[in-house]
Amino acid sequence: MLIRKIERFLRETGMPWTKFGRLATHDPRFVSDLRNGRIPREETAERVEQFMNTYREAADAN
């Protein structure tokens, strides 16, 4: 489930949920909406997964 992956990512990185939403989807309320039951489109979910993977790869490279 996407929200679980995001919550784990937020814990691992210490990133605020509003910043995550802005960077991943250009929507600072994205995580809040997911927590309240929003179901993202498949394209959005893929973009979020890609953002998390890219962010982790960049962090690992440093």
mmCIF file of the N, C-alpha and C atoms, coordinates in Angstrom:
data_MODEL
# 
_entry.id   MODEL 
# 
loop_
_atom_site.group_PDB 
_atom_site.id 
_atom_site.type_symbol 
_atom_site.label_atom_id 
_atom_site.label_alt_id 
_atom_site.label_comp_id 
_atom_site.label_asym_id 
_atom_site.label_entity_id 
_atom_site.label_seq_id 
_atom_site.pdbx_PDB_ins_code 
_atom_site.Cartn_x 
_atom_site.Cartn_y 
_atom_site.Cartn_z 
_atom_site.occupancy 
_atom_site.B_iso_or_equiv 
_atom_site.pdbx_formal_charge 
_atom_site.auth_seq_id 
_atom_site.auth_comp_id 
_atom_site.auth_asym_id 
_atom_site.auth_atom_id 
_atom_site.pdbx_PDB_model_num 
ATOM 1   N N  . MET A 1 1  ? 0.838  -1.179 0.000   1.00 0.00 ? 1  MET A N  1 
ATOM 2   C CA . MET A 1 1  ? 0.000  0.000  0.000   1.00 0.00 ? 1  MET A CA 1 
ATOM 3   C C  . MET A 1 1  ? 0.887  1.247  0.000   1.00 0.00 ? 1  MET A C  1 
ATOM 4   N N  . LEU A 1 2  ? 0.562  2.203  -0.840  1.00 0.00 ? 2  LEU A N  1 
ATOM 5   C CA . LEU A 1 2  ? 1.411  3.369  -1.049  1.00 0.00 ? 2  LEU A CA 1 
ATOM 6   C C  . LEU A 1 2  ? 1.610  4.187  0.226   1.00 0.00 ? 2  LEU A C  1 
ATOM 7   N N  . ILE A 1 3  ? 0.564  4.417  0.985   1.00 0.00 ? 3  ILE A N  1 
ATOM 8   C CA . ILE A 1 3  ? 0.700  5.253  2.180   1.00 0.00 ? 3  ILE A CA 1 
ATOM 9   C C  . ILE A 1 3  ? 1.687  4.640  3.168   1.00 0.00 ? 3  ILE A C  1 
ATOM 10  N N  . ARG A 1 4  ? 1.721  3.333  3.272   1.00 0.00 ? 4  ARG A N  1 
ATOM 11  C CA . ARG A 1 4  ? 2.688  2.688  4.178   1.00 0.00 ? 4  ARG A CA 1 
ATOM 12  C C  . ARG A 1 4  ? 4.118  2.933  3.717   1.00 0.00 ? 4  ARG A C  1 
ATOM 13  N N  . LYS A 1 5  ? 4.340  2.847  2.413   1.00 0.00 ? 5  LYS A N  1 
ATOM 14  C CA . LYS A 1 5  ? 5.669  3.101  1.871   1.00 0.00 ? 5  LYS A CA 1 
ATOM 15  C C  . LYS A 1 5  ? 6.081  4.549  2.116   1.00 0.00 ? 5  LYS A C  1 
ATOM 16  N N  . ILE A 1 6  ? 5.132  5.450  1.946   1.00 0.00 ? 6  ILE A N  1 
ATOM 17  C CA . ILE A 1 6  ? 5.420  6.869  2.172   1.00 0.00 ? 6  ILE A CA 1 
ATOM 18  C C  . ILE A 1 6  ? 5.718  7.122  3.639   1.00 0.00 ? 6  ILE A C  1 
ATOM 19  N N  . GLU A 1 7  ? 4.920  6.564  4.532   1.00 0.00 ? 7  GLU A N  1 
ATOM 20  C CA . GLU A 1 7  ? 5.145  6.761  5.970   1.00 0.00 ? 7  GLU A CA 1 
ATOM 21  C C  . GLU A 1 7  ? 6.525  6.236  6.371   1.00 0.00 ? 7  GLU A C  1 
ATOM 22  N N  . ARG A 1 8  ? 6.925  5.101  5.836   1.00 0.00 ? 8  ARG A N  1 
ATOM 23  C CA . ARG A 1 8  ? 8.251  4.551  6.124   1.00 0.00 ? 8  ARG A CA 1 
ATOM 24  C C  . ARG A 1 8  ? 9.337  5.485  5.588   1.00 0.00 ? 8  ARG A C  1 
ATOM 25  N N  . PHE A 1 9  ? 9.140  5.986  4.371   1.00 0.00 ? 9  PHE A N  1 
ATOM 26  C CA . PHE A 1 9  ? 10.078 6.923  3.766   1.00 0.00 ? 9  PHE A CA 1 
ATOM 27  C C  . PHE A 1 9  ? 10.217 8.174  4.632   1.00 0.00 ? 9  PHE A C  1 
ATOM 28  N N  . LEU A 1 10 ? 9.101  8.690  5.101   1.00 0.00 ? 10 LEU A N  1 
ATOM 29  C CA . LEU A 1 10 ? 9.134  9.898  5.935   1.00 0.00 ? 10 LEU A CA 1 
ATOM 30  C C  . LEU A 1 10 ? 9.895  9.648  7.235   1.00 0.00 ? 10 LEU A C  1 
ATOM 31  N N  . ARG A 1 11 ? 9.679  8.483  7.835   1.00 0.00 ? 11 ARG A N  1 
ATOM 32  C CA . ARG A 1 11 ? 10.415 8.147  9.065   1.00 0.00 ? 11 ARG A CA 1 
ATOM 33  C C  . ARG A 1 11 ? 11.909 8.021  8.790   1.00 0.00 ? 11 ARG A C  1 
ATOM 34  N N  . GLU A 1 12 ? 12.258 7.351  7.692   1.00 0.00 ? 12 GLU A N  1 
ATOM 35  C CA . GLU A 1 12 ? 13.667 7.128  7.359   1.00 0.00 ? 12 GLU A CA 1 
ATOM 36  C C  . GLU A 1 12 ? 14.401 8.424  7.051   1.00 0.00 ? 12 GLU A C  1 
ATOM 37  N N  . THR A 1 13 ? 13.751 9.325  6.365   1.00 0.00 ? 13 THR A N  1 
ATOM 38  C CA . THR A 1 13 ? 14.418 10.543 5.907   1.00 0.00 ? 13 THR A CA 1 
ATOM 39  C C  . THR A 1 13 ? 14.218 11.724 6.845   1.00 0.00 ? 13 THR A C  1 
ATOM 40  N N  . GLY A 1 14 ? 13.181 11.673 7.670   1.00 0.00 ? 14 GLY A N  1 
ATOM 41  C CA . GLY A 1 14 ? 12.873 12.806 8.525   1.00 0.00 ? 14 GLY A CA 1 
ATOM 42  C C  . GLY A 1 14 ? 12.236 13.958 7.767   1.00 0.00 ? 14 GLY A C  1 
ATOM 43  N N  . MET A 1 15 ? 11.803 13.695 6.547   1.00 0.00 ? 15 MET A N  1 
ATOM 44  C CA . MET A 1 15 ? 11.202 14.731 5.721   1.00 0.00 ? 15 MET A CA 1 
ATOM 45  C C  . MET A 1 15 ? 9.776  15.035 6.199   1.00 0.00 ? 15 MET A C  1 
ATOM 46  N N  . PRO A 1 16 ? 9.413  16.296 6.324   1.00 0.00 ? 16 PRO A N  1 
ATOM 47  C CA . PRO A 1 16 ? 8.027  16.634 6.676   1.00 0.00 ? 16 PRO A CA 1 
ATOM 48  C C  . PRO A 1 16 ? 7.071  16.191 5.567   1.00 0.00 ? 16 PRO A C  1 
ATOM 49  N N  . TRP A 1 17 ? 5.870  15.786 5.961   1.00 0.00 ? 17 TRP A N  1 
ATOM 50  C CA . TRP A 1 17 ? 4.922  15.262 4.966   1.00 0.00 ? 17 TRP A CA 1 
ATOM 51  C C  . TRP A 1 17 ? 4.503  16.321 3.953   1.00 0.00 ? 17 TRP A C  1 
ATOM 52  N N  . THR A 1 18 ? 4.475  17.589 4.353   1.00 0.00 ? 18 THR A N  1 
ATOM 53  C CA . THR A 1 18 ? 4.099  18.630 3.393   1.00 0.00 ? 18 THR A CA 1 
ATOM 54  C C  . THR A 1 18 ? 5.187  18.832 2.340   1.00 0.00 ? 18 THR A C  1 
ATOM 55  N N  . LYS A 1 19 ? 6.441  18.755 2.767   1.00 0.00 ? 19 LYS A N  1 
ATOM 56  C CA . LYS A 1 19 ? 7.548  18.878 1.811   1.00 0.00 ? 19 LYS A CA 1 
ATOM 57  C C  . LYS A 1 19 ? 7.537  17.704 0.841   1.00 0.00 ? 19 LYS A C  1 
ATOM 58  N N  . PHE A 1 20 ? 7.288  16.514 1.369   1.00 0.00 ? 20 PHE A N  1 
ATOM 59  C CA . PHE A 1 20 ? 7.200  15.336 0.510   1.00 0.00 ? 20 PHE A CA 1 
ATOM 60  C C  . PHE A 1 20 ? 6.140  15.544 -0.569  1.00 0.00 ? 20 PHE A C  1 
ATOM 61  N N  . GLY A 1 21 ? 4.975  15.983 -0.162  1.00 0.00 ? 21 GLY A N  1 
ATOM 62  C CA . GLY A 1 21 ? 3.894  16.210 -1.125  1.00 0.00 ? 21 GLY A CA 1 
ATOM 63  C C  . GLY A 1 21 ? 4.262  17.227 -2.185  1.00 0.00 ? 21 GLY A C  1 
ATOM 64  N N  . ARG A 1 22 ? 4.904  18.318 -1.756  1.00 0.00 ? 22 ARG A N  1 
ATOM 65  C CA . ARG A 1 22 ? 5.309  19.355 -2.714  1.00 0.00 ? 22 ARG A CA 1 
ATOM 66  C C  . ARG A 1 22 ? 6.327  18.810 -3.704  1.00 0.00 ? 22 ARG A C  1 
ATOM 67  N N  . LEU A 1 23 ? 7.319  18.079 -3.210  1.00 0.00 ? 23 LEU A N  1 
ATOM 68  C CA . LEU A 1 23 ? 8.376  17.574 -4.092  1.00 0.00 ? 23 LEU A CA 1 
ATOM 69  C C  . LEU A 1 23 ? 7.893  16.441 -4.994  1.00 0.00 ? 23 LEU A C  1 
ATOM 70  N N  . ALA A 1 24 ? 7.103  15.545 -4.457  1.00 0.00 ? 24 ALA A N  1 
ATOM 71  C CA . ALA A 1 24 ? 6.695  14.349 -5.208  1.00 0.00 ? 24 ALA A CA 1 
ATOM 72  C C  . ALA A 1 24 ? 5.525  14.592 -6.146  1.00 0.00 ? 24 ALA A C  1 
ATOM 73  N N  . THR A 1 25 ? 4.580  15.465 -5.735  1.00 0.00 ? 25 THR A N  1 
ATOM 74  C CA . THR A 1 25 ? 3.354  15.616 -6.531  1.00 0.00 ? 25 THR A CA 1 
ATOM 75  C C  . THR A 1 25 ? 2.935  17.057 -6.754  1.00 0.00 ? 25 THR A C  1 
ATOM 76  N N  . HIS A 1 26 ? 3.710  18.001 -6.224  1.00 0.00 ? 26 HIS A N  1 
ATOM 77  C CA . HIS A 1 26 ? 3.360  19.427 -6.283  1.00 0.00 ? 26 HIS A CA 1 
ATOM 78  C C  . HIS A 1 26 ? 2.063  19.714 -5.532  1.00 0.00 ? 26 HIS A C  1 
ATOM 79  N N  . ASP A 1 27 ? 1.777  18.901 -4.518  1.00 0.00 ? 27 ASP A N  1 
ATOM 80  C CA . ASP A 1 27 ? 0.565  19.034 -3.712  1.00 0.00 ? 27 ASP A CA 1 
ATOM 81  C C  . ASP A 1 27 ? 0.937  18.831 -2.244  1.00 0.00 ? 27 ASP A C  1 
ATOM 82  N N  . PRO A 1 28 ? 1.081  19.919 -1.475  1.00 0.00 ? 28 PRO A N  1 
ATOM 83  C CA . PRO A 1 28 ? 1.500  19.763 -0.077  1.00 0.00 ? 28 PRO A CA 1 
ATOM 84  C C  . PRO A 1 28 ? 0.512  18.981 0.785   1.00 0.00 ? 28 PRO A C  1 
ATOM 85  N N  . ARG A 1 29 ? -0.726 18.827 0.342   1.00 0.00 ? 29 ARG A N  1 
ATOM 86  C CA . ARG A 1 29 ? -1.725 18.089 1.109   1.00 0.00 ? 29 ARG A CA 1 
ATOM 87  C C  . ARG A 1 29 ? -1.823 16.616 0.690   1.00 0.00 ? 29 ARG A C  1 
ATOM 88  N N  . PHE A 1 30 ? -0.975 16.180 -0.215  1.00 0.00 ? 30 PHE A N  1 
ATOM 89  C CA . PHE A 1 30 ? -1.063 14.829 -0.763  1.00 0.00 ? 30 PHE A CA 1 
ATOM 90  C C  . PHE A 1 30 ? -1.053 13.758 0.319   1.00 0.00 ? 30 PHE A C  1 
ATOM 91  N N  . VAL A 1 31 ? -0.094 13.809 1.230   1.00 0.00 ? 31 VAL A N  1 
ATOM 92  C CA . VAL A 1 31 ? 0.019  12.779 2.268   1.00 0.00 ? 31 VAL A CA 1 
ATOM 93  C C  . VAL A 1 31 ? -1.179 12.844 3.204   1.00 0.00 ? 31 VAL A C  1 
ATOM 94  N N  . SER A 1 32 ? -1.589 14.039 3.568   1.00 0.00 ? 32 SER A N  1 
ATOM 95  C CA . SER A 1 32 ? -2.767 14.194 4.425   1.00 0.00 ? 32 SER A CA 1 
ATOM 96  C C  . SER A 1 32 ? -4.001 13.589 3.759   1.00 0.00 ? 32 SER A C  1 
ATOM 97  N N  . ASP A 1 33 ? -4.153 13.858 2.477   1.00 0.00 ? 33 ASP A N  1 
ATOM 98  C CA . ASP A 1 33 ? -5.294 13.299 1.747   1.00 0.00 ? 33 ASP A CA 1 
ATOM 99  C C  . ASP A 1 33 ? -5.234 11.776 1.703   1.00 0.00 ? 33 ASP A C  1 
ATOM 100 N N  . LEU A 1 34 ? -4.037 11.205 1.509   1.00 0.00 ? 34 LEU A N  1 
ATOM 101 C CA . LEU A 1 34 ? -3.905 9.746  1.521   1.00 0.00 ? 34 LEU A CA 1 
ATOM 102 C C  . LEU A 1 34 ? -4.281 9.184  2.889   1.00 0.00 ? 34 LEU A C  1 
ATOM 103 N N  . ARG A 1 35 ? -3.830 9.854  3.938   1.00 0.00 ? 35 ARG A N  1 
ATOM 104 C CA . ARG A 1 35 ? -4.154 9.415  5.295   1.00 0.00 ? 35 ARG A CA 1 
ATOM 105 C C  . ARG A 1 35 ? -5.657 9.435  5.540   1.00 0.00 ? 35 ARG A C  1 
ATOM 106 N N  . ASN A 1 36 ? -6.357 10.306 4.821   1.00 0.00 ? 36 ASN A N  1 
ATOM 107 C CA . ASN A 1 36 ? -7.805 10.414 4.973   1.00 0.00 ? 36 ASN A CA 1 
ATOM 108 C C  . ASN A 1 36 ? -8.582 9.616  3.935   1.00 0.00 ? 36 ASN A C  1 
ATOM 109 N N  . GLY A 1 37 ? -7.893 8.729  3.216   1.00 0.00 ? 37 GLY A N  1 
ATOM 110 C CA . GLY A 1 37 ? -8.599 7.813  2.322   1.00 0.00 ? 37 GLY A CA 1 
ATOM 111 C C  . GLY A 1 37 ? -8.489 8.078  0.841   1.00 0.00 ? 37 GLY A C  1 
ATOM 112 N N  . ARG A 1 38 ? -7.786 9.123  0.443   1.00 0.00 ? 38 ARG A N  1 
ATOM 113 C CA . ARG A 1 38 ? -7.641 9.398  -0.988  1.00 0.00 ? 38 ARG A CA 1 
ATOM 114 C C  . ARG A 1 38 ? -6.928 8.243  -1.667  1.00 0.00 ? 38 ARG A C  1 
ATOM 115 N N  . ILE A 1 39 ? -7.390 7.880  -2.845  1.00 0.00 ? 39 ILE A N  1 
ATOM 116 C CA . ILE A 1 39 ? -6.745 6.847  -3.642  1.00 0.00 ? 39 ILE A CA 1 
ATOM 117 C C  . ILE A 1 39 ? -6.158 7.524  -4.876  1.00 0.00 ? 39 ILE A C  1 
ATOM 118 N N  . PRO A 1 40 ? -4.833 7.514  -4.989  1.00 0.00 ? 40 PRO A N  1 
ATOM 119 C CA . PRO A 1 40 ? -4.209 8.209  -6.125  1.00 0.00 ? 40 PRO A CA 1 
ATOM 120 C C  . PRO A 1 40 ? -4.356 7.419  -7.417  1.00 0.00 ? 40 PRO A C  1 
ATOM 121 N N  . ARG A 1 41 ? -4.302 8.148  -8.525  1.00 0.00 ? 41 ARG A N  1 
ATOM 122 C CA . ARG A 1 41 ? -4.284 7.478  -9.822  1.00 0.00 ? 41 ARG A CA 1 
ATOM 123 C C  . ARG A 1 41 ? -3.005 6.671  -9.947  1.00 0.00 ? 41 ARG A C  1 
ATOM 124 N N  . GLU A 1 42 ? -3.019 5.692  -10.799 1.00 0.00 ? 42 GLU A N  1 
ATOM 125 C CA . GLU A 1 42 ? -1.855 4.822  -10.980 1.00 0.00 ? 42 GLU A CA 1 
ATOM 126 C C  . GLU A 1 42 ? -0.627 5.621  -11.404 1.00 0.00 ? 42 GLU A C  1 
ATOM 127 N N  . GLU A 1 43 ? -0.820 6.593  -12.289 1.00 0.00 ? 43 GLU A N  1 
ATOM 128 C CA . GLU A 1 43 ? 0.297  7.413  -12.750 1.00 0.00 ? 43 GLU A CA 1 
ATOM 129 C C  . GLU A 1 43 ? 0.916  8.200  -11.592 1.00 0.00 ? 43 GLU A C  1 
ATOM 130 N N  . THR A 1 44 ? 0.073  8.697  -10.715 1.00 0.00 ? 44 THR A N  1 
ATOM 131 C CA . THR A 1 44 ? 0.557  9.452  -9.552  1.00 0.00 ? 44 THR A CA 1 
ATOM 132 C C  . THR A 1 44 ? 1.328  8.535  -8.612  1.00 0.00 ? 44 THR A C  1 
ATOM 133 N N  . ALA A 1 45 ? 0.789  7.360  -8.361  1.00 0.00 ? 45 ALA A N  1 
ATOM 134 C CA . ALA A 1 45 ? 1.460  6.399  -7.485  1.00 0.00 ? 45 ALA A CA 1 
ATOM 135 C C  . ALA A 1 45 ? 2.828  6.025  -8.056  1.00 0.00 ? 45 ALA A C  1 
ATOM 136 N N  . GLU A 1 46 ? 2.910  5.835  -9.364  1.00 0.00 ? 46 GLU A N  1 
ATOM 137 C CA . GLU A 1 46 ? 4.186  5.508  -9.994  1.00 0.00 ? 46 GLU A CA 1 
ATOM 138 C C  . GLU A 1 46 ? 5.174  6.660  -9.864  1.00 0.00 ? 46 GLU A C  1 
ATOM 139 N N  . ARG A 1 47 ? 4.685  7.890  -10.026 1.00 0.00 ? 47 ARG A N  1 
ATOM 140 C CA . ARG A 1 47 ? 5.546  9.060  -9.896  1.00 0.00 ? 47 ARG A CA 1 
ATOM 141 C C  . ARG A 1 47 ? 6.080  9.191  -8.471  1.00 0.00 ? 47 ARG A C  1 
ATOM 142 N N  . VAL A 1 48 ? 5.234  8.898  -7.483  1.00 0.00 ? 48 VAL A N  1 
ATOM 143 C CA . VAL A 1 48 ? 5.644  8.961  -6.079  1.00 0.00 ? 48 VAL A CA 1 
ATOM 144 C C  . VAL A 1 48 ? 6.697  7.896  -5.787  1.00 0.00 ? 48 VAL A C  1 
ATOM 145 N N  . GLU A 1 49 ? 6.481  6.687  -6.275  1.00 0.00 ? 49 GLU A N  1 
ATOM 146 C CA . GLU A 1 49 ? 7.460  5.608  -6.095  1.00 0.00 ? 49 GLU A CA 1 
ATOM 147 C C  . GLU A 1 49 ? 8.798  5.999  -6.727  1.00 0.00 ? 49 GLU A C  1 
ATOM 148 N N  . GLN A 1 50 ? 8.744  6.571  -7.919  1.00 0.00 ? 50 GLN A N  1 
ATOM 149 C CA . GLN A 1 50 ? 9.955  6.999  -8.610  1.00 0.00 ? 50 GLN A CA 1 
ATOM 150 C C  . GLN A 1 50 ? 10.675 8.087  -7.809  1.00 0.00 ? 50 GLN A C  1 
ATOM 151 N N  . PHE A 1 51 ? 9.921  9.028  -7.260  1.00 0.00 ? 51 PHE A N  1 
ATOM 152 C CA . PHE A 1 51 ? 10.517 10.084 -6.439  1.00 0.00 ? 51 PHE A CA 1 
ATOM 153 C C  . PHE A 1 51 ? 11.251 9.485  -5.246  1.00 0.00 ? 51 PHE A C  1 
ATOM 154 N N  . MET A 1 52 ? 10.605 8.556  -4.536  1.00 0.00 ? 52 MET A N  1 
ATOM 155 C CA . MET A 1 52 ? 11.233 7.961  -3.357  1.00 0.00 ? 52 MET A CA 1 
ATOM 156 C C  . MET A 1 52 ? 12.497 7.196  -3.737  1.00 0.00 ? 52 MET A C  1 
ATOM 157 N N  . ASN A 1 53 ? 12.449 6.440  -4.825  1.00 0.00 ? 53 ASN A N  1 
ATOM 158 C CA . ASN A 1 53 ? 13.624 5.677  -5.269  1.00 0.00 ? 53 ASN A CA 1 
ATOM 159 C C  . ASN A 1 53 ? 14.773 6.601  -5.662  1.00 0.00 ? 53 ASN A C  1 
ATOM 160 N N  . THR A 1 54 ? 14.468 7.647  -6.408  1.00 0.00 ? 54 THR A N  1 
ATOM 161 C CA . THR A 1 54 ? 15.487 8.602  -6.834  1.00 0.00 ? 54 THR A CA 1 
ATOM 162 C C  . THR A 1 54 ? 16.086 9.320  -5.638  1.00 0.00 ? 54 THR A C  1 
ATOM 163 N N  . TYR A 1 55 ? 15.257 9.706  -4.688  1.00 0.00 ? 55 TYR A N  1 
ATOM 164 C CA . TYR A 1 55 ? 15.732 10.405 -3.494  1.00 0.00 ? 55 TYR A CA 1 
ATOM 165 C C  . TYR A 1 55 ? 16.673 9.505  -2.692  1.00 0.00 ? 55 TYR A C  1 
ATOM 166 N N  . ARG A 1 56 ? 16.290 8.251  -2.531  1.00 0.00 ? 56 ARG A N  1 
ATOM 167 C CA . ARG A 1 56 ? 17.152 7.301  -1.797  1.00 0.00 ? 56 ARG A CA 1 
ATOM 168 C C  . ARG A 1 56 ? 18.478 7.070  -2.514  1.00 0.00 ? 56 ARG A C  1 
ATOM 169 N N  . GLU A 1 57 ? 18.418 6.924  -3.845  1.00 0.00 ? 57 GLU A N  1 
ATOM 170 C CA . GLU A 1 57 ? 19.647 6.709  -4.616  1.00 0.00 ? 57 GLU A CA 1 
ATOM 171 C C  . GLU A 1 57 ? 20.583 7.900  -4.463  1.00 0.00 ? 57 GLU A C  1 
ATOM 172 N N  . ALA A 1 58 ? 20.029 9.109  -4.506  1.00 0.00 ? 58 ALA A N  1 
ATOM 173 C CA . ALA A 1 58 ? 20.844 10.316 -4.365  1.00 0.00 ? 58 ALA A CA 1 
ATOM 174 C C  . ALA A 1 58 ? 21.446 10.383 -2.975  1.00 0.00 ? 58 ALA A C  1 
ATOM 175 N N  . ALA A 1 59 ? 20.678 9.998  -1.967  1.00 0.00 ? 59 ALA A N  1 
ATOM 176 C CA . ALA A 1 59 ? 21.175 10.023 -0.594  1.00 0.00 ? 59 ALA A CA 1 
ATOM 177 C C  . ALA A 1 59 ? 22.271 8.977  -0.409  1.00 0.00 ? 59 ALA A C  1 
ATOM 178 N N  . ASP A 1 60 ? 22.115 7.822  -1.040  1.00 0.00 ? 60 ASP A N  1 
ATOM 179 C CA . ASP A 1 60 ? 23.120 6.762  -0.929  1.00 0.00 ? 60 ASP A CA 1 
ATOM 180 C C  . ASP A 1 60 ? 24.419 7.143  -1.642  1.00 0.00 ? 60 ASP A C  1 
ATOM 181 N N  . ALA A 1 61 ? 24.299 7.935  -2.694  1.00 0.00 ? 61 ALA A N  1 
ATOM 182 C CA . ALA A 1 61 ? 25.472 8.340  -3.463  1.00 0.00 ? 61 ALA A CA 1 
ATOM 183 C C  . ALA A 1 61 ? 26.323 9.350  -2.701  1.00 0.00 ? 61 ALA A C  1 
ATOM 184 N N  . ASN A 1 62 ? 25.720 10.038 -1.746  1.00 0.00 ? 62 ASN A N  1 
ATOM 185 C CA . ASN A 1 62 ? 26.480 11.048 -0.986  1.00 0.00 ? 62 ASN A CA 1 
ATOM 186 C C  . ASN A 1 62 ? 27.163 10.478 0.174   1.00 0.00 ? 62 ASN A C  1 
# 
